[in-house]
C-alpha cells in the first residue's frame, strides 16, 4: 500500500471525515508505534506501523470485505428513506462511508451477502461473464421432479420470455418440507422465485448459502457479520 497520510488513513478506516480525523490527531487520540502523533500530515506505512485510535488498534486496509448473514426485512441497498438497509446494520467498527452490497438479496431473502467498498471485486461477483455461481436453498410449495430439474438445468424461460442460463439443481427436504438447492450465476430480478414460478411452483422461503466456494459461516446468526479472511476471498472465485 505504501506511505499514506495519517489523517486520510484514519478517515478511511474509522468511518469519520478528514476533519474529524484531524481533530482526533490534534486531541492526542492517535498513536503510531506507541508514540502519540499530533501531525495530521505525518506519513505512515499501514502494512508496517502499529496504529491506534482511542486505544483501538486497527490494521489499515485499502478495502474491506464483510460477510453478512442478511436477515429478513432488510433491503440490499446503501440507503433507503423508509426501510432499514444492510449497510445500516453493519457495526461501527466495520463500517466505512463507501461500503455497499456486492449484489443484492430480496427483502425477504436471507443468507450470505458480501459488503465491500471494492467496486472491481463486486463487479466480478455480479457479472455473469465471470461465472461466479451463487447457491440458494429454497423451501417450495411442492416437490420438484426430474423433469423440473431438467428444465432448470437446460436454461428455463421465465413467464415474460426472459431466458435464464442453465442452473445446477438438487432436490431435498427441510423438516419434511419440499426444498431445492439451486446454483445460478445471474442476478435477475427475483430470479430464483420466478424460475420456480415458471414450473408452477412457489418459493415459500429463500436463503443464499454460498458464493463460489465461499460458504456462509454457520456461527453467524441472522444480522451478524464479520470480515472475510484472505483465503475466503479467494474462495469466492473458485467453483466447486
Helices and strands as residue ranges (DSSP letters): E 3-5, H 6-14, H 18-26, E 30-32, E 35-36, E 43-45, E 51-53, E 56-58, E 65-70, E 100-101, E 110-116, H 119-126, G 128-130, E 134-140, H 146-154, E 168-174, E 177-184, H 191-197, E 203-211, E 214-215, E 225-227, H 230-235
